[in-house]
């Protein structure tokens, strides 16, 4: 017979579970902020962190390696609360957002590749050129600005079209 009491009631002290969830979330947030953002792909790095932590915390209750589902649920709630709290605090206090939220990194400025940013993100010239090609650009000199966004994607702003002396476009009109 199913014993709902032993299945749902936490077996570990609640405060210990909250502290474990808090320490895990905060340490991983700091580490991921230090490591960089290039590998994030389409997800924001904190989105990825929350998904991984929630699935790991919930799995212990689901797989039976924990004494109860309640243990995993307390850790999940703690992680979600920290995620929302840090987002709310960084919205309210811009100085905090600069500490915990990734910012775009300039990879190209006025056609010049920013080697320091490339080095910081462990991004090779070939990888940058590959990203430029996805935007239809073959040469960095044709780029006004390119950024490595917090999502891990590269955004590109091409050089503005050349203008004639009278302000019109130097390119022929399309009929």
ABEGO torsion letter per residue (X at the ends): XBBAAAAABBABBAAAAAAAAAAAAAAAAAAAAAAEAAAAEABBAAAAAAAAAAAAAAAAAAAGABABAAAAAAAAAAAAAAAAAAAAAAAABAAAAAAABBBBBBABBGGBBBAAAAAAAGBBAAAAAAAAAAAGBABAAABABBBBBAAGBBBBBBBBBBBBAAGBBABBBBX
